[in-house]
């Protein structure tokens, strides 16, 4: 069993969002994400579902071509293959659960977008 909380895992990076992996199996990956204002996960479209639950802060979750504003208590589920991204407007803390976990190749657009500083990486 994994048992933790946002306070125990909390950590922010100045350069980019922080993703603390708290569980990973062949079927699922659970990440606690910590974003400073303006930080983001670039738009990408992996072959996995994602469920994002906002614990604290405000931001935007992209699904396809639509942006959805999120706040504490918001839950957004984006199906596999659909474009998605997360951008923080304020300091933001959220859980991101992917199923199945995306492989390394699926993260290439994320790495490329972070390197370029572009939310719209695809």
Backbone torsions as a table, in degrees:
resi	resn	phi	psi	omega
1	UNK	NA	141.2	172.6
2	UNK	-108.0	127.4	177.0
3	UNK	-136.7	122.9	-179.5
4	UNK	-154.5	-171.9	176.8
5	UNK	-152.2	166.7	-176.7
6	UNK	-61.5	-37.5	-178.7
7	UNK	-64.4	-43.6	-178.8
8	UNK	-66.7	-35.7	-176.3
9	UNK	-89.3	-13.7	-170.8
10	UNK	-52.5	133.5	175.4
11	UNK	-172.6	136.5	-179.3
12	UNK	-122.5	146.1	173.1
13	UNK	-109.8	146.2	179.3
14	UNK	-75.2	-28.6	-173.7
15	UNK	-84.8	-36.8	-176.9
16	UNK	-159.4	171.0	-179.9
17	UNK	-59.9	155.3	176.8
18	UNK	-109.4	134.2	178.6
19	UNK	-119.7	108.8	176.7
20	UNK	-95.3	110.2	178.2
21	UNK	-77.1	120.1	179.9
22	UNK	-106.8	-13.5	176.4
23	UNK	-160.7	138.2	173.8
24	UNK	-149.5	132.3	175.7
25	UNK	-138.4	-177.3	177.1
26	UNK	-65.1	-23.6	-175.4
27	UNK	-99.6	-22.7	-169.1
28	UNK	-156.3	148.7	173.1
29	UNK	-132.6	131.1	179.9
30	UNK	-118.2	123.8	-177.3
31	UNK	-124.9	138.8	169.6
32	UNK	-101.3	117.4	-175.6
33	UNK	-102.7	137.6	-179.7
34	UNK	-127.7	121.2	-174.6
35	UNK	-125.2	136.6	167.6
36	UNK	-86.3	162.1	179.0
37	UNK	-53.4	131.9	178.6
38	UNK	89.4	-14.7	178.2
39	UNK	-76.3	158.4	-172.4
40	UNK	-156.7	163.6	163.7
41	UNK	-105.1	117.8	-177.1
42	UNK	-59.3	153.7	178.2
43	UNK	-63.7	130.1	178.1
44	UNK	-154.4	171.7	-175.1
45	UNK	-137.9	71.9	179.9
46	UNK	-73.9	165.8	178.9
47	UNK	-89.4	53.4	176.6
48	UNK	-147.7	148.7	172.9
49	UNK	-75.9	152.3	172.8
50	UNK	-135.7	138.8	172.4
51	UNK	-118.4	124.5	-178.0
52	UNK	-115.5	124.8	177.4
53	UNK	-119.5	121.0	-178.6
54	UNK	-86.3	125.4	178.4
55	UNK	-92.5	-44.3	-175.7
56	UNK	-149.6	142.9	175.1
57	UNK	97.7	-178.2	-178.7
58	UNK	-132.6	150.5	179.2
59	UNK	-172.7	-160.4	-178.2
60	UNK	-132.9	135.3	170.4
61	UNK	-112.9	126.5	176.8
62	UNK	-89.9	132.9	171.1
63	UNK	-131.8	114.2	-175.7
64	UNK	63.1	-121.8	178.6
65	UNK	-103.2	5.9	-176.7
66	UNK	-106.3	140.8	173.6
67	UNK	-103.5	135.9	177.1
68	UNK	-119.3	124.2	176.4
69	UNK	-72.9	136.8	-178.9
70	UNK	-126.0	155.1	-179.4
71	UNK	-149.7	176.6	179.8
72	UNK	-53.1	130.9	-178.6
73	UNK	95.9	-14.5	178.8
74	UNK	-68.4	139.9	174.2
75	UNK	-128.3	126.4	179.6
76	UNK	-127.9	131.4	177.1
77	UNK	-117.9	126.6	178.9
78	UNK	-117.7	125.3	-178.0
79	UNK	-71.9	159.6	177.5
80	UNK	-54.4	141.6	176.7
81	UNK	84.1	-11.4	179.9
82	UNK	-88.5	139.7	176.8
83	UNK	-61.5	141.0	179.3
84	UNK	-151.9	155.9	175.3
85	UNK	-167.5	163.5	179.7
86	UNK	-132.5	133.9	176.9
87	UNK	-134.3	129.6	-179.1
88	UNK	-87.8	132.6	172.1
89	UNK	-92.2	-35.6	175.3
90	UNK	-125.2	-179.9	172.6
91	UNK	-57.6	127.1	-170.9
92	UNK	-128.2	137.4	175.2
93	UNK	-129.2	132.1	-176.5
94	UNK	-153.5	156.8	168.0
95	UNK	-99.3	143.5	177.0
96	UNK	-128.1	118.4	-179.2
97	UNK	-114.6	118.5	178.8
98	UNK	-110.7	145.5	-179.9
99	UNK	-149.5	120.6	-12.9
100	UNK	-72.2	165.9	179.0
101	UNK	-60.4	135.4	178.0
102	UNK	-69.1	147.8	178.0
103	UNK	-80.3	178.6	-178.7
104	UNK	-59.5	-41.4	-178.7
105	UNK	-61.4	-34.6	179.8
106	UNK	-67.6	-22.5	-179.5
107	UNK	-88.4	-6.2	-179.7
108	UNK	-58.8	-45.0	176.5
109	UNK	-61.4	-31.5	177.8
110	UNK	-67.8	-48.4	178.9
111	UNK	-60.0	-43.3	-179.7
112	UNK	-62.9	-44.5	179.8
113	UNK	-64.9	-39.5	178.1
114	UNK	-65.6	-42.1	-179.9
115	UNK	-62.0	-39.4	-179.9
116	UNK	-84.5	-12.3	-176.6
117	UNK	72.7	31.8	-175.0
118	UNK	-116.4	123.4	173.9
119	UNK	-67.6	-42.6	179.5
120	UNK	-87.3	80.3	-174.0
121	UNK	-87.0	-17.5	-178.1
122	UNK	-107.2	NA	NA
